[in-house]
Amino acid sequence: MIIPVILSGGSGTRLWPLSRKLYPKQLLDLTGNESLLQATANRGCGIKGAGNPIIVCNESHRFIVAEQLREINLHPDTIFLEPEGRNSAPAIAVSAFRVYAENPDGLLLVMPSDHVFKDSAAFYAAVEDGVASAENGDFVLFGIVPTSPETGYGYVRHGDASDANNVLSVKEFVEKPDYKTAQTYLDSGEYFWNSGVFLFKAQVFLDKLKELEPELYEACSLAVEKAHVDLDFVRLHEASFISCPAKSVDYAVMERVTNRVVVSLDSGWSDIGSWDSLMREFPDDENGNVLVGDVVTEGVTNSFLHSSGRIIGVVGMDNVVVVETDDAVLVADRKKTQDVKKLVEALSKAGREEVSVHRKVYRPWGSYERIDSGGRFQVKRIVVKPDGILSSQMHYHRAEHWVVVKGTAIVLIGEKEMMLNEDQSTYIPIGVKHRLTNPGKIDLELIEVQTGSYLGEDDISRFDDVYGRSKEMPKS
């Protein structure tokens, strides 16, 4: 059996401002009618003989990940929660321990959650080509046939074909090259892009990891052994996992083993690593532009213009990227879109919340959206899903006014419970315990007006929470 292992980490920097720390690119619908995570999960489960997938994600993303999988009716074997990102080798290791417990000879198909494969049939064929090698104990990686001299990808130099069809030996891994070197790689025909997709036996991987990275192996073993179930998730043991060395699977294993092969894969692949690379996923118009959303241009060429809501007007520009969200606008030279990460680092150092969240923030019970704010007030639009329940909580520095605009609410303030219908309102004083529930069959929508000396999200004490957040840091 092949178990898809989907790595859903990410810091939300390269596609800012659409992507954020708490809403990275794999959770976004960038190219179709599903998020990159959903597309990856569907692709993995479409493989012949595939079992239910294992997802490894940051605990801050867990409810969004679970909801997106529910939307496509996919039931994962396990959703591992990382208390802190430690790169790909530890994430794969905990998944390998999980598979090994059921079947040591089970195959792991490791897939990043934020890649695009336009030709799924070619992907399935490549996986099938690699199965025999993996079953024989080889480490199989999938090399993308390069179409241009890309400097943002790692490369794999391949050797001669083995006895199996489409399976080649691996001579070496090479780092991201400069443009001139990348062009020589392309011209030689001896190199693939490293896709980050791998296939191998659970036992083979763990045996080699124990030999090459014993500290990493032991830390991940303890993280799984001491893990505990929390609702639909498995929380890895925090101290054990954080003690694990942060290493990529390439550095920890793949570059150091000899029993490795590469399968050629030509399937319209992209890692969507920048706005410029995302632009290539869309057809351009007669001026070489890609326009998404409400965009008006005059004398604009070779540009990517993306509106999430407000109209964008651009005049007399060439080779630029303009991306609008409700709280930020990015303007960049297409040749410099890899440097967006540096911009986000500067914003992070300045303490800007736009690095982490959008104005609309998703929660397990629904969402809230910031509408307006001032020195001592903030206005939010809150949406609570049917049967959604907010935690029992209290604020030390702010009072709240709630006005129901749609649906029905059950509100508990102190010891008093009341039901509010549309156009009805209530007031929660500072320091009073309260809770909000949607007992109805439709979304509950209300306007919340906060007033007080401090309005940060961390002004909260949770007393009881059906989603298991009571012991967390407030902002998660």
Solvent accessible surface area in square Angstrom, and as a share of the most:
residue,aa,sasa,rsa
1,M,147,0.66
2,I,12,0.06
3,I,22,0.11
4,P,0,0.00
5,V,0,0.00
6,I,0,0.00
7,L,30,0.15
8,S,0,0.00
9,G,33,0.31
10,G,56,0.53
11,S,63,0.41
12,G,8,0.07
13,T,22,0.13
14,R,82,0.30
15,L,1,0.01
16,W,14,0.05
17,P,0,0.00
18,L,23,0.11
19,S,1,0.00
20,R,0,0.00
21,K,111,0.47
22,L,43,0.21
23,Y,37,0.14
24,P,1,0.01
25,K,17,0.07
26,Q,3,0.01
27,L,3,0.02
28,L,20,0.10
29,D,80,0.41
30,L,15,0.07
31,T,62,0.36
32,G,41,0.40
33,N,157,0.80
34,E,65,0.29
35,S,5,0.03
36,L,5,0.02
37,L,0,0.00
38,Q,12,0.06
39,A,21,0.16
40,T,0,0.00
41,A,0,0.00
42,N,64,0.33
43,R,16,0.06
44,G,0,0.00
45,C,51,0.31
46,G,43,0.42
47,I,12,0.06
48,K,187,0.79
49,G,52,0.50
50,A,27,0.21
51,G,12,0.11
52,N,86,0.44
53,P,1,0.00
54,I,1,0.00
55,I,0,0.00
56,V,2,0.01
57,C,0,0.00
58,N,41,0.21
59,E,43,0.19
60,S,38,0.25
61,H,4,0.02
62,R,2,0.01
63,F,35,0.15
64,I,25,0.13
65,V,0,0.00
66,A,22,0.17
67,E,49,0.22
68,Q,17,0.07
69,L,2,0.01
70,R,153,0.56
71,E,104,0.47
72,I,43,0.22
73,N,117,0.60
74,L,17,0.09
75,H,129,0.58
76,P,39,0.25
77,D,62,0.32
78,T,12,0.07
79,I,5,0.02
80,F,4,0.02
81,L,2,0.01
82,E,13,0.06
83,P,31,0.19
84,E,70,0.32
85,G,47,0.46
86,R,47,0.17
87,N,85,0.44
88,S,24,0.16
89,A,0,0.00
90,P,0,0.00
91,A,6,0.05
92,I,0,0.00
93,A,0,0.00
94,V,0,0.00
95,S,0,0.00
96,A,0,0.00
97,F,31,0.13
98,R,72,0.26
99,V,8,0.05
100,Y,85,0.32
101,A,80,0.62
102,E,126,0.56
103,N,61,0.31
104,P,52,0.33
105,D,82,0.42
106,G,2,0.02
107,L,6,0.03
108,L,0,0.00
109,L,0,0.00
110,V,1,0.00
111,M,3,0.01
112,P,26,0.16
113,S,2,0.01
114,D,26,0.14
115,H,19,0.08
116,V,17,0.10
117,F,13,0.06
118,K,126,0.54
119,D,63,0.33
120,S,45,0.29
121,A,74,0.57
122,A,26,0.20
123,F,0,0.00
124,Y,68,0.26
125,A,53,0.41
126,A,4,0.03
127,V,0,0.00
128,E,126,0.56
129,D,40,0.21
130,G,0,0.00
131,V,34,0.19
132,A,56,0.43
133,S,11,0.07
134,A,0,0.00
135,E,95,0.43
136,N,126,0.65
137,G,15,0.14
138,D,36,0.18
139,F,0,0.00
140,V,0,0.00
141,L,0,0.00
142,F,0,0.00
143,G,0,0.00
144,I,5,0.03
145,V,52,0.30
146,P,21,0.13
147,T,107,0.62
148,S,34,0.22
149,P,23,0.14
150,E,27,0.12
151,T,59,0.34
152,G,24,0.23
153,Y,23,0.09
154,G,21,0.20
155,Y,2,0.01
156,V,0,0.00
157,R,71,0.26
158,H,32,0.14
159,G,11,0.11
160,D,120,0.62
161,A,69,0.54
162,S,54,0.35
163,D,158,0.82
164,A,37,0.29
165,N,121,0.62
166,N,52,0.26
167,V,1,0.00
168,L,29,0.14
169,S,48,0.31
170,V,18,0.10
171,K,108,0.46
172,E,63,0.28
173,F,31,0.13
174,V,30,0.17
175,E,107,0.48
176,K,129,0.55
177,P,16,0.10
178,D,91,0.47
179,Y,140,0.53
180,K,161,0.68
181,T,47,0.28
182,A,0,0.00
183,Q,60,0.27
184,T,74,0.43
185,Y,31,0.12
186,L,49,0.24
187,D,104,0.54
188,S,57,0.37
189,G,53,0.51
190,E,67,0.30
191,Y,26,0.10
192,F,14,0.06
193,W,14,0.05
194,N,23,0.12
195,S,2,0.01
196,G,22,0.21
197,V,0,0.00
198,F,5,0.02
199,L,0,0.00
200,F,0,0.00
201,K,38,0.16
202,A,0,0.00
203,Q,68,0.30
204,V,33,0.19
205,F,0,0.00
206,L,8,0.04
207,D,83,0.43
208,K,50,0.21
209,L,0,0.00
210,K,108,0.46
211,E,115,0.52
212,L,36,0.18
213,E,15,0.07
214,P,76,0.48
215,E,114,0.51
216,L,0,0.00
217,Y,35,0.13
218,E,87,0.39
219,A,9,0.07
220,C,0,0.00
221,S,30,0.19
222,L,73,0.36
223,A,0,0.00
224,V,39,0.22
225,E,131,0.59
226,K,103,0.43
227,A,26,0.20
228,H,106,0.47
229,V,114,0.65
230,D,22,0.12
231,L,93,0.46
232,D,108,0.56
233,F,4,0.02
234,V,31,0.18
235,R,36,0.13
236,L,7,0.03
237,H,58,0.26
238,E,105,0.47
239,A,69,0.54
240,S,10,0.07
241,F,0,0.00
242,I,61,0.31
243,S,68,0.44
244,C,0,0.00
245,P,28,0.18
246,A,55,0.43
247,K,71,0.30
248,S,22,0.14
249,V,5,0.03
250,D,32,0.16
251,Y,118,0.45
252,A,0,0.00
253,V,0,0.00
254,M,0,0.00
255,E,64,0.29
256,R,112,0.41
257,V,6,0.03
258,T,137,0.79
259,N,54,0.28
260,R,34,0.13
261,V,18,0.10
262,V,0,0.00
263,V,0,0.00
264,S,25,0.16
265,L,2,0.01
266,D,96,0.50
267,S,2,0.02
268,G,37,0.36
269,W,20,0.07
270,S,9,0.06
271,D,18,0.09
272,I,0,0.00
273,G,4,0.04
274,S,5,0.03
275,W,0,0.00
276,D,21,0.11
277,S,10,0.07
278,L,1,0.01
279,M,13,0.06
280,R,125,0.45
281,E,31,0.14
282,F,53,0.22
283,P,124,0.78
284,D,88,0.46
285,D,53,0.27
286,E,157,0.71
287,N,70,0.36
288,G,16,0.15
289,N,3,0.01
290,V,6,0.04
291,L,74,0.37
292,V,39,0.23
293,G,57,0.55
294,D,73,0.38
295,V,22,0.13
296,V,86,0.49
297,T,41,0.24
298,E,118,0.53
299,G,58,0.56
300,V,3,0.02
301,T,53,0.31
302,N,63,0.33
303,S,0,0.00
304,F,0,0.00
305,L,0,0.00
306,H,24,0.11
307,S,7,0.05
308,S,62,0.40
309,G,56,0.54
310,R,128,0.47
311,I,112,0.57
312,I,15,0.07
313,G,62,0.60
314,V,15,0.09
315,V,109,0.62
316,G,56,0.54
317,M,79,0.35
318,D,82,0.42
319,N,32,0.16
320,V,14,0.08
321,V,0,0.00
322,V,13,0.08
323,V,0,0.00
324,E,6,0.03
325,T,4,0.02
326,D,59,0.30
327,D,38,0.20
328,A,14,0.11
329,V,81,0.47
330,L,8,0.04
331,V,95,0.55
332,A,18,0.14
333,D,66,0.34
334,R,49,0.18
335,K,167,0.71
336,K,122,0.52
337,T,4,0.03
338,Q,101,0.45
339,D,57,0.30
340,V,5,0.03
341,K,98,0.42
342,K,134,0.57
343,L,78,0.39
344,V,3,0.02
345,E,85,0.38
346,A,57,0.44
347,L,38,0.19
348,S,63,0.40
349,K,180,0.76
350,A,75,0.58
351,G,63,0.61
352,R,122,0.45
353,E,93,0.42
354,E,29,0.13
355,V,16,0.09
356,S,32,0.21
357,V,27,0.15
358,H,31,0.14
359,R,68,0.25
360,K,75,0.32
361,V,11,0.06
362,Y,93,0.35
363,R,42,0.15
364,P,19,0.12
365,W,15,0.05
366,G,9,0.08
367,S,7,0.05
368,Y,18,0.07
369,E,50,0.23
370,R,39,0.14
371,I,77,0.39
372,D,78,0.40
373,S,71,0.46
374,G,36,0.34
375,G,80,0.77
376,R,152,0.56
377,F,74,0.31
378,Q,21,0.09
379,V,27,0.16
380,K,8,0.03
381,R,79,0.29
382,I,8,0.04
383,V,19,0.11
384,V,0,0.00
385,K,70,0.30
386,P,52,0.33
387,D,109,0.56
388,G,4,0.04
389,I,48,0.24
390,L,16,0.08
391,S,1,0.00
392,S,11,0.07
393,Q,22,0.10
394,M,32,0.14
395,H,4,0.02
396,Y,116,0.44
397,H,84,0.38
398,R,14,0.05
399,A,7,0.05
400,E,4,0.02
401,H,69,0.31
402,W,6,0.02
403,V,57,0.33
404,V,0,0.00
405,V,69,0.40
406,K,79,0.33
407,G,9,0.08
408,T,34,0.20
409,A,0,0.00
410,I,44,0.23
411,V,0,0.00
412,L,60,0.30
413,I,24,0.12
414,G,30,0.29
415,E,175,0.78
416,K,133,0.56
417,E,117,0.52
418,M,47,0.21
419,M,110,0.49
420,L,11,0.06
421,N,73,0.38
422,E,92,0.41
423,D,129,0.67
424,Q,84,0.38
425,S,67,0.43
426,T,19,0.11
427,Y,107,0.41
428,I,2,0.01
429,P,52,0.32
430,I,90,0.46
431,G,35,0.34
432,V,43,0.25
433,K,90,0.38
434,H,5,0.02
435,R,43,0.16
436,L,1,0.00
437,T,27,0.16
438,N,0,0.00
439,P,52,0.33
440,G,21,0.20
441,K,185,0.78
442,I,93,0.47
443,D,52,0.27
444,L,0,0.00
445,E,30,0.13
446,L,1,0.00
447,I,46,0.23
448,E,9,0.04
449,V,45,0.26
450,Q,1,0.00
451,T,49,0.28
452,G,4,0.04
453,S,80,0.52
454,Y,97,0.37
455,L,30,0.15
456,G,20,0.19
457,E,55,0.25
458,D,58,0.30
459,D,8,0.04
460,I,30,0.15
461,S,31,0.20
462,R,41,0.15
463,F,95,0.40
464,D,74,0.38
465,D,14,0.07
466,V,72,0.41
467,Y,37,0.14
468,G,34,0.33
469,R,5,0.02
470,S,46,0.30
471,K,201,0.85
472,E,34,0.15
473,M,151,0.68
474,P,40,0.25
475,K,123,0.52
476,S,35,0.23
